[in-house]
Amino acid sequence: MVFTIVLFALLLQYLESETDPLDAVRGAVHEVASVGDFTGLNFLLCDGRRMYAFHYSTDPERHSMYLQNQSGRELVASEPLGAGSWEELPNGSLAVLTPAGHTLASLI
């Protein structure tokens, strides 16, 4: 729980100083990853127009994140749920989700 609060505070600091949310997330993720004292770093962040889903794990067998587009809705889950085609979010990647779909950016 403490790690989550620290990550969120760090993200807020970067979001206040960066004009591009992608640069803010990248900066916070790189700072946290440089500590390296964790096994998984998955989070969702929403600005009201887009959702950002980030997945990174030092133990990929233990942590995962999946995406699915379902009738104009982007779904995110730690494991595939129900029927349909789920896309695994690559390790170290950020998905930027909108009603039109998603794009991927490699952050680590």
N, CA, C and O atoms as a GROMACS GRO file, in nm:
protein
  432
    1MET      N    1   0.082  -0.120   0.000
    1MET     CA    2   0.000   0.000   0.000
    1MET      C    3   0.087   0.126   0.000
    1MET      O    4   0.057   0.221  -0.072
    2VAL      N    5   0.192   0.129   0.079
    2VAL     CA    6   0.279   0.247   0.085
    2VAL      C    7   0.341   0.274  -0.051
    2VAL      O    8   0.349   0.389  -0.094
    3PHE      N    9   0.387   0.166  -0.120
    3PHE     CA   10   0.448   0.182  -0.252
    3PHE      C   11   0.349   0.246  -0.349
    3PHE      O   12   0.389   0.331  -0.429
    4THR      N   13   0.223   0.208  -0.343
    4THR     CA   14   0.120   0.263  -0.431
    4THR      C   15   0.104   0.413  -0.407
    4THR      O   16   0.090   0.490  -0.502
    5ILE      N   17   0.104   0.454  -0.282
    5ILE     CA   18   0.090   0.596  -0.249
    5ILE      C   19   0.210   0.675  -0.300
    5ILE      O   20   0.195   0.785  -0.353
    6VAL      N   21   0.329   0.619  -0.283
    6VAL     CA   22   0.450   0.686  -0.330
    6VAL      C   23   0.448   0.699  -0.483
    6VAL      O   24   0.479   0.805  -0.536
    7LEU      N   25   0.411   0.592  -0.552
    7LEU     CA   26   0.402   0.597  -0.699
    7LEU      C   27   0.301   0.702  -0.743
    7LEU      O   28   0.329   0.779  -0.835
    8PHE      N   29   0.184   0.706  -0.680
    8PHE     CA   30   0.082   0.802  -0.718
    8PHE      C   31   0.131   0.946  -0.694
    8PHE      O   32   0.110   1.032  -0.779
    9ALA      N   33   0.196   0.971  -0.582
    9ALA     CA   34   0.250   1.104  -0.554
    9ALA      C   35   0.356   1.142  -0.658
    9ALA      O   36   0.360   1.257  -0.703
   10LEU      N   37   0.439   1.047  -0.694
   10LEU     CA   38   0.542   1.072  -0.795
   10LEU      C   39   0.478   1.102  -0.931
   10LEU      O   40   0.522   1.194  -1.001
   11LEU      N   41   0.376   1.026  -0.968
   11LEU     CA   42   0.304   1.052  -1.094
   11LEU      C   43   0.244   1.192  -1.093
   11LEU      O   44   0.253   1.263  -1.193
   12LEU      N   45   0.184   1.232  -0.982
   12LEU     CA   46   0.126   1.367  -0.974
   12LEU      C   47   0.232   1.474  -0.992
   12LEU      O   48   0.208   1.574  -1.060
   13GLN      N   49   0.349   1.456  -0.933
   13GLN     CA   50   0.458   1.552  -0.949
   13GLN      C   51   0.498   1.564  -1.096
   13GLN      O   52   0.514   1.675  -1.148
   14TYR      N   53   0.514   1.451  -1.162
   14TYR     CA   54   0.552   1.454  -1.304
   14TYR      C   55   0.441   1.514  -1.389
   14TYR      O   56   0.468   1.588  -1.484
   15LEU      N   57   0.316   1.483  -1.358
   15LEU     CA   58   0.204   1.537  -1.435
   15LEU      C   59   0.195   1.689  -1.421
   15LEU      O   60   0.153   1.757  -1.515
   16GLU      N   61   0.233   1.742  -1.307
   16GLU     CA   62   0.232   1.887  -1.286
   16GLU      C   63   0.344   1.957  -1.363
   16GLU      O   64   0.330   2.073  -1.402
   17SER      N   65   0.455   1.886  -1.385
   17SER     CA   66   0.571   1.950  -1.448
   17SER      C   67   0.583   1.923  -1.598
   17SER      O   68   0.656   1.994  -1.667
   18GLU      N   69   0.515   1.823  -1.649
   18GLU     CA   70   0.522   1.787  -1.791
   18GLU      C   71   0.394   1.829  -1.863
   18GLU      O   72   0.285   1.821  -1.806
   19THR      N   73   0.407   1.873  -1.988
   19THR     CA   74   0.288   1.908  -2.064
   19THR      C   75   0.225   1.787  -2.131
   19THR      O   76   0.104   1.784  -2.155
   20ASP      N   77   0.305   1.686  -2.161
   20ASP     CA   78   0.256   1.564  -2.226
   20ASP      C   79   0.241   1.455  -2.121
   20ASP      O   80   0.339   1.417  -2.056
   21PRO      N   81   0.119   1.402  -2.102
   21PRO     CA   82   0.100   1.296  -2.002
   21PRO      C   83   0.189   1.175  -2.026
   21PRO      O   84   0.232   1.111  -1.929
   22LEU      N   85   0.218   1.142  -2.151
   22LEU     CA   86   0.305   1.028  -2.181
   22LEU      C   87   0.445   1.052  -2.126
   22LEU      O   88   0.507   0.960  -2.071
   23ASP      N   89   0.497   1.174  -2.140
   23ASP     CA   90   0.629   1.206  -2.084
   23ASP      C   91   0.626   1.199  -1.932
   23ASP      O   92   0.723   1.156  -1.870
   24ALA      N   93   0.516   1.241  -1.871
   24ALA     CA   94   0.503   1.236  -1.725
   24ALA      C   95   0.504   1.092  -1.676
   24ALA      O   96   0.574   1.059  -1.580
   25VAL      N   97   0.426   1.007  -1.740
   25VAL     CA   98   0.422   0.866  -1.700
   25VAL      C   99   0.560   0.802  -1.722
   25VAL      O  100   0.608   0.727  -1.637
   26ARG      N  101   0.621   0.832  -1.836
   26ARG     CA  102   0.754   0.777  -1.865
   26ARG      C  103   0.855   0.818  -1.757
   26ARG      O  104   0.932   0.734  -1.710
   27GLY      N  105   0.855   0.944  -1.718
   27GLY     CA  106   0.948   0.991  -1.616
   27GLY      C  107   0.927   0.923  -1.482
   27GLY      O  108   1.023   0.881  -1.418
   28ALA      N  109   0.802   0.912  -1.440
   28ALA     CA  110   0.771   0.849  -1.311
   28ALA      C  111   0.808   0.701  -1.314
   28ALA      O  112   0.865   0.649  -1.218
   29VAL      N  113   0.776   0.633  -1.423
   29VAL     CA  114   0.806   0.490  -1.435
   29VAL      C  115   0.956   0.466  -1.432
   29VAL      O  116   1.004   0.374  -1.364
   30HIS      N  117   1.031   0.547  -1.503
   30HIS     CA  118   1.178   0.530  -1.504
   30HIS      C  119   1.237   0.554  -1.365
   30HIS      O  120   1.329   0.484  -1.324
   31GLU      N  121   1.183   0.652  -1.294
   31GLU     CA  122   1.234   0.678  -1.160
   31GLU      C  123   1.205   0.561  -1.066
   31GLU      O  124   1.292   0.519  -0.990
   32VAL      N  125   1.083   0.509  -1.072
   32VAL     CA  126   1.046   0.395  -0.987
   32VAL      C  127   1.124   0.270  -1.027
   32VAL      O  128   1.173   0.197  -0.941
   33ALA      N  129   1.137   0.245  -1.158
   33ALA     CA  130   1.207   0.125  -1.205
   33ALA      C  131   1.355   0.128  -1.168
   33ALA      O  132   1.417   0.022  -1.153
   34SER      N  133   1.412   0.246  -1.152
   34SER     CA  134   1.553   0.255  -1.116
   34SER      C  135   1.579   0.204  -0.974
   34SER      O  136   1.691   0.165  -0.941
   35VAL      N  137   1.476   0.205  -0.890
   35VAL     CA  138   1.488   0.151  -0.754
   35VAL      C  139   1.496  -0.001  -0.761
   35VAL      O  140   1.577  -0.063  -0.692
   36GLY      N  141   1.411  -0.060  -0.844
   36GLY     CA  142   1.416  -0.203  -0.871
   36GLY      C  143   1.379  -0.295  -0.756
   36GLY      O  144   1.410  -0.414  -0.761
   37ASP      N  145   1.313  -0.244  -0.654
   37ASP     CA  146   1.278  -0.326  -0.538
   37ASP      C  147   1.129  -0.363  -0.541
   37ASP      O  148   1.055  -0.334  -0.447
   38PHE      N  149   1.086  -0.427  -0.649
   38PHE     CA  150   0.948  -0.469  -0.663
   38PHE      C  151   0.942  -0.581  -0.766
   38PHE      O  152   1.038  -0.602  -0.841
   39THR      N  153   0.831  -0.652  -0.771
   39THR     CA  154   0.815  -0.756  -0.873
   39THR      C  155   0.716  -0.714  -0.981
   39THR      O  156   0.727  -0.760  -1.094
   40GLY      N  157   0.621  -0.627  -0.947
   40GLY     CA  158   0.522  -0.586  -1.045
   40GLY      C  159   0.487  -0.440  -1.031
   40GLY      O  160   0.480  -0.386  -0.921
   41LEU      N  161   0.464  -0.376  -1.145
   41LEU     CA  162   0.425  -0.236  -1.148
   41LEU      C  163   0.316  -0.222  -1.254
   41LEU      O  164   0.345  -0.192  -1.370
   42ASN      N  165   0.194  -0.245  -1.215
   42ASN     CA  166   0.078  -0.230  -1.303
   42ASN      C  167  -0.008  -0.118  -1.249
   42ASN      O  168  -0.034  -0.111  -1.129
   43PHE      N  169  -0.052  -0.028  -1.338
   43PHE     CA  170  -0.145   0.075  -1.291
   43PHE      C  171  -0.230   0.127  -1.406
   43PHE      O  172  -0.196   0.113  -1.523
   44LEU      N  173  -0.342   0.188  -1.368
   44LEU     CA  174  -0.432   0.257  -1.459
   44LEU      C  175  -0.440   0.402  -1.416
   44LEU      O  176  -0.442   0.431  -1.297
   45LEU      N  177  -0.443   0.492  -1.512
   45LEU     CA  178  -0.454   0.634  -1.486
   45LEU      C  179  -0.549   0.692  -1.590
   45LEU      O  180  -0.540   0.658  -1.708
   46CYS      N  181  -0.641   0.777  -1.548
   46CYS     CA  182  -0.738   0.833  -1.641
   46CYS      C  183  -0.741   0.985  -1.627
   46CYS      O  184  -0.740   1.037  -1.516
   47ASP      N  185  -0.746   1.055  -1.740
   47ASP     CA  186  -0.755   1.201  -1.738
   47ASP      C  187  -0.893   1.251  -1.781
   47ASP      O  188  -0.911   1.371  -1.803
   48GLY      N  189  -0.989   1.160  -1.792
   48GLY     CA  190  -1.124   1.198  -1.833
   48GLY      C  191  -1.150   1.180  -1.981
   48GLY      O  192  -1.265   1.171  -2.023
   49ARG      N  193  -1.044   1.173  -2.060
   49ARG     CA  194  -1.058   1.149  -2.205
   49ARG      C  195  -0.988   1.022  -2.248
   49ARG      O  196  -1.032   0.952  -2.338
   50ARG      N  197  -0.877   0.993  -2.181
   50ARG     CA  198  -0.797   0.875  -2.213
   50ARG      C  199  -0.768   0.798  -2.084
   50ARG      O  200  -0.766   0.855  -1.975
   51MET      N  201  -0.748   0.668  -2.101
   51MET     CA  202  -0.700   0.588  -1.988
   51MET      C  203  -0.563   0.536  -2.027
   51MET      O  204  -0.539   0.496  -2.142
   52TYR      N  205  -0.473   0.537  -1.931
   52TYR     CA  206  -0.338   0.487  -1.950
   52TYR      C  207  -0.324   0.360  -1.867
   52TYR      O  208  -0.349   0.360  -1.746
   53ALA      N  209  -0.284   0.252  -1.932
   53ALA     CA  210  -0.264   0.124  -1.863
   53ALA      C  211  -0.118   0.086  -1.880
   53ALA      O  212  -0.069   0.069  -1.992
   54PHE      N  213  -0.048   0.072  -1.768
   54PHE     CA  214   0.093   0.039  -1.772
   54PHE      C  215   0.117  -0.096  -1.708
   54PHE      O  216   0.056  -0.129  -1.606
   55HIS      N  217   0.206  -0.174  -1.769
   55HIS     CA  218   0.242  -0.307  -1.717
   55HIS      C  219   0.393  -0.325  -1.721
   55HIS      O  220   0.457  -0.309  -1.825
   56TYR      N  221   0.449  -0.360  -1.605
   56TYR     CA  222   0.590  -0.397  -1.597
   56TYR      C  223   0.606  -0.498  -1.484
   56TYR      O  224   0.549  -0.481  -1.377
   57SER      N  225   0.684  -0.602  -1.509
   57SER     CA  226   0.706  -0.704  -1.408
   57SER      C  227   0.847  -0.759  -1.419
   57SER      O  228   0.897  -0.785  -1.528
   58THR      N  229   0.910  -0.776  -1.304
   58THR     CA  230   1.039  -0.845  -1.302
   58THR      C  231   1.016  -0.996  -1.296
   58THR      O  232   1.111  -1.074  -1.306
   59ASP      N  233   0.891  -1.036  -1.281
   59ASP     CA  234   0.850  -1.177  -1.278
   59ASP      C  235   0.726  -1.193  -1.366
   59ASP      O  236   0.615  -1.204  -1.314
   60PRO      N  237   0.744  -1.194  -1.501
   60PRO     CA  238   0.629  -1.196  -1.592
   60PRO      C  239   0.534  -1.313  -1.573
   60PRO      O  240   0.417  -1.304  -1.613
   61GLU      N  241   0.578  -1.422  -1.514
   61GLU     CA  242   0.489  -1.535  -1.489
   61GLU      C  243   0.387  -1.501  -1.380
   61GLU      O  244   0.283  -1.566  -1.368
   62ARG      N  245   0.418  -1.400  -1.301
   62ARG     CA  246   0.335  -1.367  -1.185
   62ARG      C  247   0.241  -1.250  -1.210
   62ARG      O  248   0.131  -1.246  -1.154
   63HIS      N  249   0.281  -1.154  -1.294
   63HIS     CA  250   0.203  -1.034  -1.319
   63HIS      C  251   0.177  -1.019  -1.469
   63HIS      O  252   0.264  -1.047  -1.551
   64SER      N  253   0.055  -0.976  -1.503
   64SER     CA  254   0.021  -0.956  -1.643
   64SER      C  255  -0.087  -0.848  -1.654
   64SER      O  256  -0.143  -0.804  -1.553
   65MET      N  257  -0.114  -0.807  -1.778
   65MET     CA  258  -0.223  -0.715  -1.806
   65MET      C  259  -0.271  -0.742  -1.948
   65MET      O  260  -0.190  -0.762  -2.039
   66TYR      N  261  -0.403  -0.742  -1.966
   66TYR     CA  262  -0.463  -0.773  -2.095
   66TYR      C  263  -0.559  -0.663  -2.138
   66TYR      O  264  -0.619  -0.595  -2.055
   67LEU      N  265  -0.574  -0.648  -2.271
   67LEU     CA  266  -0.663  -0.548  -2.330
   67LEU      C  267  -0.760  -0.617  -2.424
   67LEU      O  268  -0.728  -0.718  -2.487
   68GLN      N  269  -0.879  -0.559  -2.432
   68GLN     CA  270  -0.977  -0.608  -2.529
   68GLN      C  271  -1.064  -0.492  -2.575
   68GLN      O  272  -1.110  -0.413  -2.493
   69ASN      N  273  -1.086  -0.482  -2.706
   69ASN     CA  274  -1.182  -0.385  -2.759
   69ASN      C  275  -1.313  -0.459  -2.779
   69ASN      O  276  -1.318  -0.561  -2.848
   70GLN      N  277  -1.418  -0.407  -2.719
   70GLN     CA  278  -1.547  -0.475  -2.724
   70GLN      C  279  -1.654  -0.372  -2.758
   70GLN      O  280  -1.700  -0.297  -2.672
   71SER      N  281  -1.692  -0.369  -2.885
   71SER     CA  282  -1.798  -0.278  -2.932
   71SER      C  283  -1.771  -0.133  -2.894
   71SER      O  284  -1.858  -0.066  -2.839
   72GLY      N  285  -1.652  -0.085  -2.923
   72GLY     CA  286  -1.618   0.054  -2.895
   72GLY      C  287  -1.578   0.082  -2.751
   72GLY      O  288  -1.560   0.197  -2.713
   73ARG      N  289  -1.565  -0.022  -2.671
   73ARG     CA  290  -1.519  -0.006  -2.533
   73ARG      C  291  -1.387  -0.077  -2.518
   73ARG      O  292  -1.370  -0.190  -2.564
   74GLU      N  293  -1.293  -0.013  -2.454
   74GLU     CA  294  -1.164  -0.074  -2.427
   74GLU      C  295  -1.167  -0.130  -2.285
   74GLU      O  296  -1.195  -0.058  -2.190
   75LEU      N  297  -1.139  -0.258  -2.272
   75LEU     CA  298  -1.137  -0.324  -2.142
   75LEU      C  299  -0.993  -0.355  -2.103
   75LEU      O  300  -0.910  -0.385  -2.188
   76VAL      N  301  -0.966  -0.348  -1.973
   76VAL     CA  302  -0.834  -0.380  -1.918
   76VAL      C  303  -0.854  -0.476  -1.802
   76VAL      O  304  -0.941  -0.454  -1.718
   77ALA      N  305  -0.774  -0.581  -1.798
   77ALA     CA  306  -0.784  -0.678  -1.688
   77ALA      C  307  -0.648  -0.741  -1.664
   77ALA      O  308  -0.562  -0.744  -1.752
   78SER      N  309  -0.629  -0.792  -1.542
   78SER     CA  310  -0.504  -0.859  -1.510
   78SER      C  311  -0.497  -0.998  -1.570
   78SER      O  312  -0.389  -1.054  -1.587
   79GLU      N  313  -0.612  -1.054  -1.603
   79GLU     CA  314  -0.623  -1.184  -1.669
   79GLU      C  315  -0.739  -1.176  -1.769
   79GLU      O  316  -0.833  -1.100  -1.745
   80PRO      N  317  -0.735  -1.252  -1.879
   80PRO     CA  318  -0.847  -1.252  -1.973
   80PRO      C  319  -0.976  -1.294  -1.902
   80PRO      O  320  -0.978  -1.390  -1.826
   81LEU      N  321  -1.082  -1.219  -1.929
   81LEU     CA  322  -1.212  -1.248  -1.868
   81LEU      C  323  -1.313  -1.284  -1.977
   81LEU      O  324  -1.325  -1.211  -2.076
   82GLY      N  325  -1.384  -1.392  -1.961
   82GLY     CA  326  -1.491  -1.428  -2.053
   82GLY      C  327  -1.443  -1.453  -2.195
   82GLY      O  328  -1.325  -1.476  -2.221
   83ALA      N  329  -1.539  -1.449  -2.284
   83ALA     CA  330  -1.511  -1.479  -2.425
   83ALA      C  331  -1.447  -1.359  -2.493
   83ALA      O  332  -1.443  -1.249  -2.438
   84GLY      N  333  -1.398  -1.382  -2.611
   84GLY     CA  334  -1.341  -1.275  -2.691
   84GLY      C  335  -1.190  -1.285  -2.697
   84GLY      O  336  -1.127  -1.365  -2.628
   85SER      N  337  -1.136  -1.202  -2.781
   85SER     CA  338  -0.992  -1.201  -2.804
   85SER      C  339  -0.926  -1.097  -2.714
   85SER      O  340  -0.956  -0.978  -2.724
   86TRP      N  341  -0.837  -1.141  -2.629
   86TRP     CA  342  -0.763  -1.054  -2.540
   86TRP      C  343  -0.619  -1.040  -2.589
   86TRP      O  344  -0.558  -1.138  -2.632
   87GLU      N  345  -0.567  -0.919  -2.583
   87GLU     CA  346  -0.430  -0.891  -2.624
   87GLU      C  347  -0.346  -0.867  -2.498
   87GLU      O  348  -0.380  -0.782  -2.416
   88GLU      N  349  -0.237  -0.942  -2.483
   88GLU     CA  350  -0.152  -0.921  -2.368
   88GLU      C  351  -0.070  -0.794  -2.387
   88GLU      O  352  -0.008  -0.774  -2.491
   89LEU      N  353  -0.070  -0.709  -2.285
   89LEU     CA  354   0.010  -0.587  -2.289
   89LEU      C  355   0.156  -0.627  -2.267
   89LEU      O  356   0.188  -0.684  -2.163
   90PRO      N  357   0.244  -0.596  -2.362
   90PRO     CA  358   0.384  -0.637  -2.348
   90PRO      C  359   0.448  -0.577  -2.223
   90PRO      O  360   0.415  -0.466  -2.181
   91ASN      N  361   0.539  -0.651  -2.165
   91ASN     CA  362   0.610  -0.606  -2.045
   91ASN      C  363   0.682  -0.475  -2.073
   91ASN      O  364   0.753  -0.462  -2.173
   92GLY      N  365   0.665  -0.377  -1.984
   92GLY     CA  366   0.728  -0.247  -2.000
   92GLY      C  367   0.653  -0.152  -2.090
   92GLY      O  368   0.707  -0.048  -2.129
   93SER      N  369   0.528  -0.186  -2.124
   93SER     CA  370   0.451  -0.105  -2.219
   93SER      C  371   0.337  -0.029  -2.152
   93SER      O  372   0.282  -0.069  -2.050
   94LEU      N  373   0.305   0.082  -2.216
   94LEU     CA  374   0.192   0.166  -2.176
   94LEU      C  375   0.091   0.165  -2.290
   94LEU      O  376   0.126   0.191  -2.405
   95ALA      N  377  -0.034   0.134  -2.258
   95ALA     CA  378  -0.142   0.145  -2.356
   95ALA      C  379  -0.217   0.274  -2.328
   95ALA      O  380  -0.254   0.302  -2.214
   96VAL      N  381  -0.241   0.352  -2.433
   96VAL     CA  382  -0.322   0.473  -2.422
   96VAL      C  383  -0.455   0.438  -2.488
   96VAL      O  384  -0.462   0.418  -2.609
   97LEU      N  385  -0.560   0.432  -2.405
   97LEU     CA  386  -0.690   0.383  -2.450
   97LEU      C  387  -0.789   0.497  -2.470
   97LEU      O  388  -0.800   0.587  -2.386
   98THR      N  389  -0.860   0.492  -2.583
   98THR     CA  390  -0.967   0.586  -2.614
   98THR      C  391  -1.085   0.505  -2.666
   98THR      O  392  -1.069   0.386  -2.692
   99PRO      N  393  -1.203   0.566  -2.683
   99PRO     CA  394  -1.314   0.490  -2.740
   99PRO      C  395  -1.285   0.434  -2.878
   99PRO      O  396  -1.346   0.336  -2.919
  100ALA      N  397  -1.192   0.495  -2.952
  100ALA     CA  398  -1.158   0.450  -3.086
  100ALA      C  399  -1.060   0.332  -3.087
  100ALA      O  400  -1.039   0.270  -3.192
  101GLY      N  401  -1.000   0.300  -2.974
  101GLY     CA  402  -0.902   0.192  -2.969
  101GLY      C  403  -0.786   0.231  -2.879
  101GLY      O  404  -0.799   0.316  -2.790
  102HIS      N  405  -0.671   0.167  -2.902
  102HIS     CA  406  -0.557   0.197  -2.818
  102HIS      C  407  -0.428   0.198  -2.900
  102HIS      O  408  -0.417   0.136  -3.006
  103THR      N  409  -0.330   0.270  -2.846
  103THR     CA  410  -0.195   0.270  -2.900
  103THR      C  411  -0.102   0.222  -2.790
  103THR      O  412  -0.133   0.234  -2.672
  104LEU      N  413   0.012   0.168  -2.829
  104LEU     CA  414   0.110   0.118  -2.734
  104LEU      C  415   0.239   0.197  -2.744
  104LEU      O  416   0.282   0.237  -2.852
  105ALA      N  417   0.300   0.219  -2.627
  105ALA     CA  418   0.431   0.282  -2.620
  105ALA      C  419   0.518   0.200  -2.526
  105ALA      O  420   0.474   0.162  -2.418
  106SER      N  421   0.640   0.172  -2.568
  106SER     CA  422   0.732   0.098  -2.484
  106SER      C  423   0.803   0.198  -2.393
  106SER      O  424   0.868   0.291  -2.442
  107LEU      N  425   0.792   0.180  -2.261
  107LEU     CA  426   0.854   0.272  -2.167
  107LEU      C  427   0.979   0.216  -2.103
  107LEU      O  428   1.067   0.292  -2.062
  108ILE      N  429   0.988   0.085  -2.094
  108ILE     CA  430   1.106   0.020  -2.032
  108ILE      C  431   1.158  -0.084  -2.129
  108ILE      O  432   1.257  -0.152  -2.100
   0.00000   0.00000   0.00000
